Amino acid sequence: MRTPTRHFELSLADLRAAVRGRVIGPDDDGYDAARTVVIGGIDRRPAVIVKVADAADVGRVVRVARDTGLELAVKSGGHSGAGHSTTEGGILLDLSDMKALDVDVDGRTAWAETGLTAGEVTAAVAAHGLVVGFGDTGSVGIGGITLGGGIGYLVRKHGLTIDNLIGAEIVTADGELHRVDADQEPDLFWAVRGGGGNFGVATRFGFRLHELPGFVGGMLVLPATAETVAGFIAAAEAAPEELSTIANIMPAPPMPFLAPEVHGELVILGMLAWAGDPAAGEAAIAPFRALATPYADMVKPSTYPEMFPPDEGEYHPLAVARTLFLDRVDRATATTIVETLRAYDAPMRVAQLRVLGGAMARVPAEATAFAHRASRIMAVAAAFHEGPDDKAAREAWVEAFAAAIRQGDSGAYVNFVNDEGPERVRAAYPGSTWDRLVELKRRYDPTNLFRLNQNVPPTAEAAR
Ligand SMILES: Cc1cc2nc3c(=O)[nH]c(=O)nc-3n(C[C@H](O)[C@H](O)[C@H](O)COP(=O)(O)OP(=O)(O)OC[C@H]3O[C@@H](n4cnc5c(N)ncnc54)[C@H](O)[C@@H]3O)c2cc1C
């Protein structure tokens, strides 16, 4: 790998003079707040944080990173589980001040700057009766989630977030702004749909919006047994694609709507989202309600933005996780899931299962850099830890848990991969997807300026 040559020293004064946005150095007010990321236990001190104001600022900061050779971190919503959106001693390019949003209600499109969060875009387009799907959490930045794919509550009805991407604006390693879509630089448009932050800094995304004829959604809490877990997944697979679900199998948190004797019991904390006619939605949800007497049933006709939990403010969880795709959750797999969770002692431990398919599966695997179109179910095994003392043990447990349920699908979803080494990045980009990404990386970022990410290196070794 070529190491960028260090030509110039970083000058905060020059940077301040060069950009419209805010330049925050280690001695400035707001430095500690600005260097904080969502995941706990990450305490890095950038040499400078630039809260860019526009795409021209982004181009200037990219050039400064290139000219100084300093490590460049790119942050939209700050949710990277791998800690990629901050740097020790480098330049942090923070997009969170870039929040312009243009909605074309008649044309059913929206152009959104990448400092916006999923919740902000969702609420703004919902005001016009329109939707575009992101994930399950409103505070996640549209920058990171979109570049990795985007699997959320509309995945079966409207596909991944990238399946609704009509174009993107991206500043590449030479500092130039490119507008890419199906006609202009289609290779780069292919790469940004799943290839993460490897190709440049995305400044704006264009999304196709959809009308929502009605919505039924919310949380259904059921006792977790092998039978209910397998039954939940079977019901989710059998449901029309208007229904997308997330099953979190975990000890019940002390939620106020759960009876005290349920707290700590193993439950399915199910999130159900029906994007369609409400009466048909009630019928589709009935099989889930019939699995057992629910501990809580808050699934009701509502609005799509209500699916997102309230913003958790200064919440910085310490968690370890492993993600994988499953072909099926039959009784045997469900038994392993329930018994593994029952036998462990971490106060917060979870298996999350998302049935895929529908619109997402109809896109050809080679059409975007997200290739896992045939994968049936996405799983995550996760546990909270308290710090260095118990992190390794918790990590060993999630690793063993994932190994115990792994089946034939060796892929991984890049946005749920943490700091797990190059093999796991390869798992996110199987076969010819990897080869094409490496070729495009060589073309657009030959010195690997954008390397603080789930990295696709532009090297000969990577091409093998
Ligand atoms: C609580 C939580 C819930 C989640 N739920 C879901 C879910 O339901 N579905 C799902 O698909 N994912 C989900 N994720 C994963 C999430 O999509 C990724 O962590 C994503 O990278 C976060 O985006 P961000 O902009 O907030 O993060 P950041 O930390 O700001 O960015 C992550 C990385 O993405 C790249 N990046 C971000 N913005 C840009 C940009 N504008 N240009 C170039 N590169 C950029 C950079 O490499 C950066 O290091 C969840 C994560 C968390 C923590």
The ligand as an SDF file (V2000), in Angstrom:
LIG
                    3D

 53 58  0  0  0  0  0  0  0  0999 V2000
  -28.1470    1.9400   17.5260 C   0  0  0  0  0  0  0  0  0  0  0  0
  -27.8610    1.5340   16.1000 C   0  0  0  0  0  0  0  0  0  0  0  0
  -28.8790    1.0250   15.3180 C   0  0  0  0  0  0  0  0  0  0  0  0
  -28.6400    0.6540   14.0000 C   0  0  0  0  0  0  0  0  0  0  0  0
  -29.6730    0.1480   13.2520 N   0  0  0  0  0  0  0  0  0  0  0  0
  -29.4620   -0.1500   11.9550 C   0  0  0  0  0  0  0  0  0  0  0  0
  -30.5230   -0.6580   11.1480 C   0  0  0  0  0  0  0  0  0  0  0  0
  -31.6400   -0.8740   11.6170 O   0  0  0  0  0  0  0  0  0  0  0  0
  -30.2670   -0.9190    9.8490 N   0  0  0  0  0  0  0  0  0  0  0  0
  -29.0380   -0.7070    9.2980 C   0  0  0  0  0  0  0  0  0  0  0  0
  -28.9010   -0.9260    8.1070 O   0  0  0  0  0  0  0  0  0  0  0  0
  -28.0020   -0.2550   10.0360 N   0  0  0  0  0  0  0  0  0  0  0  0
  -28.1920    0.0150   11.3490 C   0  0  0  0  0  0  0  0  0  0  0  0
  -27.1380    0.4330   12.1170 N   0  0  0  0  0  0  0  0  0  0  0  0
  -25.7870    0.4760   11.5390 C   0  0  0  0  0  0  0  0  0  0  0  0
  -25.5370    1.7960   10.8550 C   0  0  0  0  0  0  0  0  0  0  0  0
  -26.1660    1.7970    9.5950 O   0  0  0  0  0  0  0  0  0  0  0  0
  -24.0270    2.0160   10.6520 C   0  0  0  0  0  0  0  0  0  0  0  0
  -23.3790    2.0310   11.8890 O   0  0  0  0  0  0  0  0  0  0  0  0
  -23.7710    3.3110    9.8870 C   0  0  0  0  0  0  0  0  0  0  0  0
  -22.4440    3.3160    9.4210 O   0  0  0  0  0  0  0  0  0  0  0  0
  -24.0100    4.5100   10.7560 C   0  0  0  0  0  0  0  0  0  0  0  0
  -24.0450    5.6660    9.9930 O   0  0  0  0  0  0  0  0  0  0  0  0
  -23.6750    7.0620   10.6940 P   0  0  0  0  0  0  0  0  0  0  0  0
  -23.6220    8.0760    9.6060 O   0  0  0  0  0  0  0  0  0  0  0  0
  -24.5290    7.3030   11.8730 O   0  0  0  0  0  0  0  0  0  0  0  0
  -22.2480    6.7120   11.2540 O   0  0  0  0  0  0  0  0  0  0  0  0
  -20.8160    7.3840   11.1770 P   0  0  0  0  0  0  0  0  0  0  0  0
  -20.1040    6.7870   12.3310 O   0  0  0  0  0  0  0  0  0  0  0  0
  -20.9050    8.8500   11.0700 O   0  0  0  0  0  0  0  0  0  0  0  0
  -20.2500    6.8130    9.8400 O   0  0  0  0  0  0  0  0  0  0  0  0
  -19.8400    5.4670    9.7290 C   0  0  0  0  0  0  0  0  0  0  0  0
  -18.8570    5.3390    8.6000 C   0  0  0  0  0  0  0  0  0  0  0  0
  -19.5620    5.5030    7.3710 O   0  0  0  0  0  0  0  0  0  0  0  0
  -18.7900    6.2930    6.4880 C   0  0  0  0  0  0  0  0  0  0  0  0
  -19.5180    7.5350    6.2420 N   0  0  0  0  0  0  0  0  0  0  0  0
  -20.5110    8.0840    6.9730 C   0  0  0  0  0  0  0  0  0  0  0  0
  -20.9930    9.1610    6.3670 N   0  0  0  0  0  0  0  0  0  0  0  0
  -20.2840    9.3130    5.2360 C   0  0  0  0  0  0  0  0  0  0  0  0
  -20.3290   10.2290    4.1620 C   0  0  0  0  0  0  0  0  0  0  0  0
  -21.2270   11.2120    4.1250 N   0  0  0  0  0  0  0  0  0  0  0  0
  -19.4460   10.0780    3.1400 N   0  0  0  0  0  0  0  0  0  0  0  0
  -18.5350    9.0740    3.1430 C   0  0  0  0  0  0  0  0  0  0  0  0
  -18.4540    8.1660    4.1390 N   0  0  0  0  0  0  0  0  0  0  0  0
  -19.3290    8.2850    5.1600 C   0  0  0  0  0  0  0  0  0  0  0  0
  -17.4530    6.5200    7.1210 C   0  0  0  0  0  0  0  0  0  0  0  0
  -16.5840    5.4910    6.7330 O   0  0  0  0  0  0  0  0  0  0  0  0
  -17.7690    6.3910    8.5860 C   0  0  0  0  0  0  0  0  0  0  0  0
  -16.6740    5.9610    9.3240 O   0  0  0  0  0  0  0  0  0  0  0  0
  -27.3420    0.7880   13.4530 C   0  0  0  0  0  0  0  0  0  0  0  0
  -26.2990    1.2730   14.2550 C   0  0  0  0  0  0  0  0  0  0  0  0
  -26.5470    1.6400   15.5680 C   0  0  0  0  0  0  0  0  0  0  0  0
  -25.4130    2.1340   16.4210 C   0  0  0  0  0  0  0  0  0  0  0  0
  1  2  1  0
  2  3  1  0
  2 52  2  0
  3  4  2  0
  4  5  1  0
  4 50  1  0
  5  6  2  0
  6  7  1  0
  6 13  1  0
  7  8  2  0
  7  9  1  0
  9 10  1  0
 10 11  2  0
 10 12  1  0
 12 13  2  0
 13 14  1  0
 14 15  1  0
 14 50  1  0
 15 16  1  0
 16 17  1  0
 16 18  1  0
 18 19  1  0
 18 20  1  0
 20 21  1  0
 20 22  1  0
 22 23  1  0
 23 24  1  0
 24 25  2  0
 24 26  1  0
 24 27  1  0
 27 28  1  0
 28 29  2  0
 28 30  1  0
 28 31  1  0
 31 32  1  0
 32 33  1  0
 33 34  1  0
 33 48  1  0
 34 35  1  0
 35 36  1  0
 35 46  1  0
 36 37  1  0
 36 45  1  0
 37 38  2  0
 38 39  1  0
 39 40  1  0
 39 45  2  0
 40 41  1  0
 40 42  2  0
 42 43  1  0
 43 44  2  0
 44 45  1  0
 46 47  1  0
 46 48  1  0
 48 49  1  0
 50 51  2  0
 51 52  1  0
 52 53  1  0
M  END
$$$$
